[in-house]
Amino acid sequence: MPMPAFAHDHSPDMNARTLMVDSQKISYGDVGMWCSLATLTGQPCTVMPIGMSSTGLPIGMQIIGPFLEDFTTIGFAQCLEREFGGFRPPPS
């Protein structure tokens, strides 16, 4: 996603759900493309937390690797986890 974690919109109509990105309302469907970059090309990816926003919510990053290099993305995530501390649950 192009932003930190966000409050979920639980509107019954999925097409009516929106979220704020750079002070603009956008449709939930418009942010789904970010997770498909690796999937559509058949590349392995690992998603990991990289920090916390000013409101205490997690910020994640997607690590995309070369074809059939699954262990490369996982290994890189492990290196980053040592440097940045890995997952911490957000405040309740």
C-alpha angles and dihedrals in degrees: 000000000000092000142041120277112302139202108269121244107224097189110150092233107070091200090059095054116112140175135193121257118174090345092306128110112236133176120261087236092061094064096049092083091074094067092045097060092091097030097057092049095045094242123144118246138183123201118207140167114258103177147322130276122236087265092054098255121133124263114207136194133205118225112202120194139186121283112290092006097114093141090054093062091044091049092049090050089052090053091050091046090058090052100041103029102246127239122000118177114245118246113277 
